[in-house]
Amino acid sequence: MPAFTMFGKTKIVPFNIMINGYKADGEDYEETLWVDRDEDMYALLSPKYRDKRVLVVRLQDWMRSKEVSNG
């Protein structure tokens, strides 16, 4: 699971890799998308993310994840 830092805290988050709006296998990714609400998932259809492996980090997953040391 990747470490992701937001709000000054680093946490281990689940891998949710998407390509063109569809779930993909593996752990490699090129971009990261922070998702506060489900509506934010529409960003995956934008040219910035098209044909890229995107790690989707959902607020609710991040809030429940274990915090790790920033050092």
ABEGO torsion letter per residue (X at the ends): XBBBBBGGBBBBBBBBBBBGGBBBBEABBABBBBBABAAAAAAAABAAABGBBBBBBBAAAAAABBBBBAX
